[in-house]
């Protein structure tokens, strides 16, 4: 009885702290990481990783406790705290967004951090600790690997992929450099007066708090000229272009993101984006000794074959000037979403199959050697509410279509060298790879003897 009485204050304090945490308007939520400007092709700052979280109130004393690989701990104050508000069809939305710039970190190293909404000793209940690995913007001899997906929410349909990504963020920690969401998230960020976006970000925090979460906008983010989307996220070069177009280097890969939905809503901005894209790709093409692989992604697909779909029928014509640049600067791989299938295509040039070398015994075209134009992949099948997976549903496609799937899935892109880039599509439910191929760029004798596939 005496021991029980001694423990009573402890239980009361524990319950009080739990209740305070549940009701604390300064409780950090929606925690996510992003690569910062140190990963730009021409770095402008020593900001390496951004940490962003939300609170219900302003909470000016919020901070991050960052533990280095050597064991020292630093208290990091927010670079900015901004109130974002808007009024949507179903109500008012407001949130305080805290942005933390983590500077001068060691590349290829692991850090640990916790998020605090306040520095009040009694109420300071942290979220975390979380660990994250800092990839390198330069090739260090190790494999470079990213995971890419599009068209995903936190419905039962989307949770197959969300859970799989959460698992691999732990099992492949330190091996994957970034998760890339190629548009259409949460369906929609603004639904339920913005709470749907909050719930989505809290759900995927399982992996976004430990892996850089790189995003581009889709058509479902375009409300109020992408205002909610641009408030939530900060990609590299954010001050200049928001999240609409940017590029970055990881290891031996150069990534280029551009929002074609922005040009559909604001045609007057098209030439600015084209000018930026050409400048970026020209510089990237001159830098292939460091980043030999150039990978572009945008939500709207340039090519796909789903019957009677206006995007598949018209996008290559609508965005022809963009495709011209992708061809001119030998972009290796172009990823699209929006159409809810997986479709893998052979090299395409202006609507027709492009030239490449090929072993005639490789009936599945798993090795595409020295392509003369980009390879396009449609990956819009991560899963969202009401979009049922159906392994039997497929379409024939064009003569350049190799594989079509309606299974929930995500894409993994990896490379250890300048000659082989491996692309794998993995089914979210089973973890099985249902399609894969390598892009090979080499003058080695074993490839030089292969015949060219000519249109």
Wavefront OBJ file of the C-alpha trace (Angstrom):
o trace
v 0.000 0.000 0.000
v 2.843 2.332 0.897
v 4.578 1.680 -2.436
v 1.313 2.337 -4.285
v 0.964 5.704 -2.582
v 4.529 6.577 -3.523
v 3.833 5.733 -7.167
v 0.585 7.706 -7.309
v 2.242 11.104 -8.010
v 4.225 9.511 -10.824
v 1.085 8.158 -12.487
v -0.695 11.489 -12.078
v 2.275 13.324 -13.639
v 2.407 10.821 -16.520
v -1.304 11.207 -17.266
v -0.993 15.003 -17.025
v 1.910 15.037 -19.494
v 0.052 12.742 -21.899
v -3.018 14.987 -21.789
v -0.841 18.067 -22.267
v 0.823 16.435 -25.266
v -2.525 15.523 -26.820
v -3.873 19.053 -26.391
v -0.631 20.996 -26.825
v -1.059 23.577 -29.627
v 2.745 23.623 -29.921
v 3.024 19.880 -30.553
v 5.156 19.401 -33.702
v 3.393 17.485 -36.458
v 3.716 16.763 -40.194
v 7.487 16.464 -39.804
v 9.357 16.083 -43.071
v 12.836 16.526 -44.507
v 14.007 17.902 -47.845
v 17.327 18.347 -49.575
v 18.356 21.996 -49.535
v 20.421 24.350 -51.674
v 23.749 22.595 -51.099
v 22.462 19.995 -53.583
v 21.930 22.551 -56.340
v 24.246 22.130 -59.344
v 25.800 25.454 -58.308
v 25.254 25.661 -54.526
v 24.231 29.064 -53.211
v 24.342 28.276 -49.472
v 25.674 25.677 -47.065
v 22.098 24.717 -46.136
v 22.094 20.951 -46.547
v 18.846 19.594 -45.076
v 15.564 21.344 -44.323
v 13.359 20.129 -41.489
v 9.782 21.392 -41.551
v 7.008 20.882 -39.022
v 3.653 22.469 -38.213
v 2.044 23.677 -34.998
v -1.434 25.002 -34.213
v -0.070 28.204 -32.684
v 2.925 30.398 -33.402
v 5.213 28.807 -30.784
v 8.203 31.109 -31.301
v 10.399 29.108 -28.926
v 10.148 25.897 -30.997
v 13.474 24.255 -31.788
v 15.247 21.130 -32.959
v 17.766 19.212 -30.912
v 20.353 17.848 -33.359
v 22.825 15.139 -32.397
v 25.910 14.807 -34.591
v 27.650 11.525 -35.539
v 30.330 12.452 -32.988
v 27.719 12.666 -30.200
v 27.539 16.432 -29.644
v 24.075 18.023 -29.426
v 23.030 21.447 -30.724
v 19.835 23.410 -30.285
v 18.668 24.711 -33.681
v 16.185 27.575 -33.863
v 13.783 27.975 -36.779
v 14.906 29.942 -39.831
v 11.307 31.057 -40.267
v 7.863 30.591 -38.713
v 4.998 31.563 -40.982
v 1.235 31.515 -40.580
v -0.604 30.118 -43.587
v -4.355 30.652 -43.782
v -6.990 30.134 -46.434
v -10.718 29.600 -46.777
v -11.902 26.536 -48.651
v -15.338 25.293 -49.635
v -15.709 23.313 -46.422
v -14.133 25.744 -43.942
v -11.210 27.850 -42.810
v -7.671 26.532 -42.563
v -4.693 27.820 -40.607
v -1.344 26.404 -39.601
v 2.053 27.660 -38.435
v 4.906 26.297 -40.530
v 8.362 26.072 -38.935
v 11.345 25.765 -41.270
v 14.775 24.776 -39.954
v 17.891 25.004 -42.123
v 20.521 22.479 -41.054
v 23.875 23.802 -42.210
v 27.342 22.363 -42.670
v 26.409 18.744 -42.060
v 28.770 15.958 -43.037
v 27.731 14.170 -46.206
v 27.363 10.375 -46.088
v 26.715 10.587 -42.342
v 23.852 9.827 -39.941
v 22.319 12.391 -37.585
v 19.631 12.188 -34.930
v 17.118 14.894 -34.073
v 14.054 15.631 -31.964
v 11.444 18.345 -32.575
v 10.255 20.577 -29.740
v 7.296 22.941 -29.986
v 8.426 24.885 -26.941
v 11.459 25.273 -24.683
v 9.257 25.282 -21.561
v 10.827 22.637 -19.319
v 7.465 21.205 -18.228
v 5.707 21.194 -21.605
v 8.711 20.359 -23.795
v 7.616 16.891 -24.919
v 9.602 16.100 -28.078
v 8.565 14.342 -31.241
v 11.300 11.877 -31.994
v 14.092 11.068 -31.873
v 14.400 10.465 -35.591
v 17.494 9.457 -37.524
v 18.340 10.616 -41.027
v 21.175 9.909 -43.419
v 22.727 12.798 -45.372
v 23.409 11.736 -48.965
v 26.179 13.340 -50.961
v 25.704 15.700 -53.930
v 28.898 14.196 -55.318
v 29.595 10.640 -56.402
v 31.556 8.848 -53.678
v 31.784 5.407 -55.305
v 28.664 4.076 -53.593
v 25.386 3.225 -55.252
v 22.981 6.108 -55.757
v 19.352 5.064 -55.226
v 16.023 6.906 -55.068
v 12.390 5.822 -54.851
v 9.756 7.557 -56.981
v 5.953 7.413 -57.022
v 2.949 9.571 -57.889
v -0.793 9.794 -57.289
v -0.837 8.594 -53.664
v -2.973 9.334 -50.609
v -3.527 7.713 -47.201
v -6.739 5.886 -48.065
v -6.838 2.071 -47.764
v -5.764 1.938 -51.418
v -2.824 4.286 -50.862
v -1.744 2.671 -47.602
v -0.305 -0.344 -49.422
v 2.426 1.898 -50.814
v 2.660 4.135 -47.718
v 3.323 1.092 -45.532
v 5.844 -0.328 -47.983
v 7.729 2.962 -48.152
v 7.717 3.170 -44.357
v 9.216 -0.310 -44.143
v 11.970 0.289 -46.680
v 12.857 3.622 -45.064
v 13.995 1.465 -42.134
v 15.276 -1.643 -43.909
v 17.205 0.361 -46.538
v 18.180 3.256 -44.267
v 21.345 4.885 -45.582
v 20.967 3.210 -48.981
v 18.123 5.329 -50.362
v 18.928 9.011 -50.818
v 15.416 10.405 -51.346
v 11.741 9.605 -51.797
v 10.336 11.562 -54.750
v 6.580 12.209 -54.964
v 5.779 13.191 -58.536
v 2.518 15.037 -57.952
v -1.028 14.425 -56.690
v -0.773 13.890 -52.952
v -3.513 13.215 -50.390
v -6.373 13.882 -52.861
v -6.531 16.744 -51.904
v -4.362 18.834 -49.579
v -7.236 21.315 -49.174
v -10.055 18.830 -48.509
v -11.888 18.858 -45.148
v -10.844 22.499 -44.744
v -7.180 21.520 -45.147
v -7.292 18.797 -42.498
v -6.986 16.088 -45.151
v -3.549 17.412 -46.075
v -2.546 17.513 -42.414
v -3.710 13.927 -41.870
v -1.829 12.777 -44.946
v 1.416 14.422 -43.856
v 1.083 12.968 -40.348
v 0.518 9.513 -41.845
v 3.572 9.575 -44.107
v 5.723 11.070 -41.333
v 6.757 7.440 -40.795
v 9.199 7.907 -43.665
v 9.356 11.659 -44.354
v 10.907 12.329 -40.927
v 13.814 10.019 -41.806
v 14.195 10.446 -45.588
v 14.286 13.575 -47.765
v 10.807 13.933 -49.298
v 11.147 15.653 -52.664
v 7.944 16.782 -54.368
v 6.581 18.283 -57.537
v 3.041 19.537 -57.999
v 0.260 17.822 -59.904
v -3.136 19.029 -61.008
v -4.582 18.190 -57.578
v -2.287 20.778 -55.967
v -3.250 23.680 -58.227
v -5.892 25.390 -56.036
v -5.197 29.118 -55.540
v -2.208 28.817 -57.873
v -0.628 26.021 -55.790
v -0.645 28.155 -52.602
v -1.229 25.338 -50.084
v 1.367 23.138 -51.771
v 3.969 25.906 -51.903
v 3.389 26.811 -48.254
v 3.941 23.240 -47.062
v 7.092 22.373 -48.990
v 10.443 23.982 -49.781
v 12.474 22.376 -52.516
v 15.945 23.561 -53.646
v 15.959 27.052 -55.170
v 12.662 27.749 -53.375
v 13.226 31.495 -53.091
v 13.496 31.822 -56.864
v 10.990 29.316 -58.234
v 8.951 28.054 -55.245
v 8.527 24.324 -55.917
v 7.672 24.694 -59.592
v 11.017 23.952 -61.209
v 14.327 23.036 -59.652
v 17.198 20.614 -60.034
v 19.674 18.906 -57.742
v 22.519 16.416 -57.726
v 22.712 13.232 -55.698
v 25.743 11.030 -56.190
v 26.060 10.298 -59.900
v 22.540 11.486 -60.826
v 21.205 14.886 -61.851
v 17.468 15.325 -61.193
v 15.277 17.901 -62.920
v 11.750 18.664 -61.719
v 9.349 20.943 -63.560
v 5.636 21.563 -63.090
v 3.838 21.428 -66.431
v 0.520 22.067 -64.681
v 1.836 25.539 -63.888
v 2.164 26.262 -67.599
v -1.356 24.986 -68.242
v -2.745 27.423 -65.674
v -0.329 30.234 -66.566
v 0.751 29.941 -70.229
v 2.621 33.221 -69.929
v 5.144 31.464 -67.666
v 6.035 28.796 -70.223
v 8.957 30.635 -71.799
v 10.513 31.373 -68.400
v 10.393 27.686 -67.539
v 11.786 26.672 -70.925
v 14.650 29.136 -70.584
v 15.468 27.793 -67.117
v 15.226 24.187 -68.312
v 17.547 24.715 -71.244
v 20.129 26.437 -69.075
v 19.968 23.641 -66.511
v 20.191 20.813 -69.031
v 23.014 22.507 -70.947
v 25.065 22.755 -67.759
v 24.168 19.195 -66.763
v 25.245 17.853 -70.152
v 28.646 19.503 -69.648
v 28.944 17.931 -66.215
v 28.408 14.284 -67.110
v 31.870 13.356 -65.872
v 30.446 13.924 -62.362
v 26.731 13.204 -62.831
v 26.495 10.988 -65.929
v 22.762 10.313 -65.507
v 20.104 12.973 -66.124
v 16.621 12.121 -64.877
v 13.660 14.428 -65.443
v 10.266 14.184 -63.785
v 7.001 16.044 -64.085
v 3.477 15.046 -63.130
v 1.915 15.300 -66.595
v 3.247 12.485 -68.785
v 4.730 13.304 -72.157
v 3.818 9.835 -73.405
v 1.377 7.089 -72.409
v -1.063 4.876 -74.268
v -4.237 4.576 -72.205
v -7.089 4.579 -74.765
v -9.158 7.739 -75.163
v -7.111 9.644 -72.566
v -6.566 13.272 -73.535
v -3.157 13.458 -71.824
v -1.875 10.374 -73.627
v -3.224 11.685 -76.925
v -2.180 15.312 -76.711
v 0.616 16.011 -74.215
v 3.501 15.342 -76.588
v 2.070 18.042 -78.855
v 1.194 20.490 -76.053
v 4.637 20.205 -74.476
v 6.652 19.722 -77.669
v 9.102 22.519 -76.826
v 9.971 20.781 -73.561
v 10.516 17.473 -75.344
v 12.838 19.186 -77.811
v 15.129 20.097 -74.905
v 14.992 16.599 -73.399
v 16.170 15.198 -76.747
v 18.733 17.930 -77.411
v 20.555 17.356 -74.130
v 20.338 13.543 -74.086
v 18.168 13.169 -70.990
v 18.245 9.498 -70.021
v 14.945 8.952 -68.258
v 11.666 10.899 -68.000
v 9.096 9.949 -65.345
v 5.442 11.008 -65.451
v 2.351 10.322 -63.377
v -1.282 11.493 -63.552
v -2.618 8.538 -65.567
v -3.191 5.759 -63.052
v -1.175 2.954 -64.587
v 2.407 1.808 -64.828
v 3.637 1.869 -68.415
v 7.217 1.363 -69.505
v 8.222 2.500 -72.959
v 11.222 2.231 -75.264
v 13.104 5.375 -76.332
v 10.785 7.850 -78.046
v 11.568 10.769 -80.306
v 8.746 13.094 -81.373
v 6.023 10.476 -81.157
v 7.916 7.591 -82.769
v 10.236 4.951 -81.458
v 13.802 6.194 -81.253
v 17.010 4.372 -82.076
v 18.935 2.183 -79.630
v 21.083 -0.943 -79.563
v 19.485 -4.180 -78.485
v 20.214 -7.895 -78.090
v 17.589 -9.664 -80.206
v 17.474 -12.482 -77.630
v 16.334 -10.021 -74.936
v 12.620 -10.334 -75.660
v 11.590 -8.205 -72.644
v 13.930 -5.356 -73.570
v 15.625 -5.427 -70.159
v 18.762 -3.820 -71.598
v 18.469 -0.633 -73.652
v 21.930 0.159 -75.007
v 23.040 3.630 -76.128
v 19.568 5.100 -76.699
v 19.422 8.193 -78.920
v 16.394 9.682 -77.135
v 14.834 9.556 -73.653
v 13.098 6.529 -72.177
v 9.679 7.403 -70.734
v 8.050 5.704 -67.758
v 4.518 6.352 -66.537
v 4.279 5.652 -62.786
v 0.896 6.875 -61.557
v -0.106 3.802 -59.603
v 0.959 4.349 -55.987
v -2.729 4.222 -55.004
v -5.513 6.583 -53.968
v -9.094 6.342 -52.784
v -11.390 4.560 -55.200
v -8.649 3.593 -57.649
v -8.690 -0.189 -57.465
v -5.717 -2.261 -58.482
v -6.588 -4.812 -61.142
v -3.809 -7.098 -62.372
v -6.034 -8.144 -65.289
v -6.655 -4.595 -66.491
v -4.105 -3.492 -69.052
v -3.978 -2.037 -72.522
v -1.938 -2.946 -75.549
v -0.225 0.397 -75.948
v 1.848 1.609 -78.862
v 4.683 -0.157 -80.641
v 7.057 1.407 -78.115
v 5.103 0.093 -75.079
v 6.827 -2.803 -73.295
v 4.848 -3.334 -70.091
v 1.549 -2.111 -68.615
v 0.320 -2.815 -65.089
v -2.579 -1.737 -62.864
v -0.969 -3.033 -59.630
v -0.162 -0.604 -56.803
v 3.546 0.020 -57.172
v 6.531 2.361 -56.915
v 9.722 2.897 -58.875
v 13.329 2.469 -57.740
v 16.172 4.042 -59.732
v 19.759 3.086 -58.905
v 23.266 3.249 -60.314
v 26.785 2.434 -59.186
v 28.627 3.758 -62.231
v 28.480 5.785 -65.423
v 27.489 2.895 -67.697
v 24.447 1.222 -66.085
v 21.250 2.767 -64.712
v 18.781 0.257 -63.243
v 15.033 0.987 -63.065
v 12.736 -1.392 -61.147
v 8.979 -1.270 -60.598
v 7.897 -2.962 -57.358
v 4.400 -4.067 -56.418
v 3.436 -2.491 -53.088
v 1.362 -5.405 -51.801
v 3.817 -8.235 -52.354
v 7.145 -6.468 -52.732
v 7.712 -8.347 -55.997
v 9.400 -6.622 -58.931
v 7.039 -6.814 -61.909
v 9.215 -4.933 -64.400
v 12.825 -3.846 -64.661
v 15.293 -2.601 -67.229
v 18.762 -1.085 -67.490
v 19.901 1.837 -69.572
v 23.437 1.087 -70.710
v 25.773 3.708 -72.160
v 29.012 2.112 -73.233
v 31.363 1.655 -76.183
v 32.637 -1.681 -74.854
v 33.048 -4.384 -77.488
v 30.203 -6.532 -76.102
v 27.813 -3.642 -76.789
v 29.455 -2.229 -79.903
v 28.632 -5.435 -81.753
v 24.916 -5.197 -81.012
v 22.765 -4.006 -83.916
v 20.882 -0.726 -83.714
v 17.135 -0.888 -83.557
v 16.019 1.606 -86.170
v 12.499 2.899 -86.666
l 1 2 3 4 5 6 7 8 9 10 11 12 13 14 15 16 17 18 19 20 21 22 23 24 25 26 27 28 29 30 31 32 33 34 35 36 37 38 39 40 41 42 43 44 45 46 47 48 49 50 51 52 53 54 55 56 57 58 59 60 61 62 63 64 65 66 67 68 69 70 71 72 73 74 75 76 77 78 79 80 81 82 83 84 85 86 87 88 89 90 91 92 93 94 95 96 97 98 99 100 101 102 103 104 105 106 107 108 109 110 111 112 113 114 115 116 117 118 119 120 121 122 123 124 125 126 127 128 129 130 131 132 133 134 135 136 137 138 139 140 141 142 143 144 145 146 147 148 149 150 151 152 153 154 155 156 157 158 159 160 161 162 163 164 165 166 167 168 169 170 171 172 173 174 175 176 177 178 179 180 181 182 183 184 185 186 187 188 189 190 191 192 193 194 195 196 197 198 199 200 201 202 203 204 205 206 207 208 209 210 211 212 213 214 215 216 217 218 219 220 221 222 223 224 225 226 227 228 229 230 231 232 233 234 235 236 237 238 239 240 241 242 243 244 245 246 247 248 249 250 251 252 253 254 255 256 257 258 259 260 261 262 263 264 265 266 267 268 269 270 271 272 273 274 275 276 277 278 279 280 281 282 283 284 285 286 287 288 289 290 291 292 293 294 295 296 297 298 299 300 301 302 303 304 305 306 307 308 309 310 311 312 313 314 315 316 317 318 319 320 321 322 323 324 325 326 327 328 329 330 331 332 333 334 335 336 337 338 339 340 341 342 343 344 345 346 347 348 349 350 351 352 353 354 355 356 357 358 359 360 361 362 363 364 365 366 367 368 369 370 371 372 373 374 375 376 377 378 379 380 381 382 383 384 385 386 387 388 389 390 391 392 393 394 395 396 397 398 399 400 401 402 403 404 405 406 407 408 409 410 411 412 413 414 415 416 417 418 419 420 421 422 423 424 425 426 427 428 429 430 431 432 433 434 435 436 437 438 439 440 441 442 443 444 445 446 447 448 449 450 451 452 453 454 455
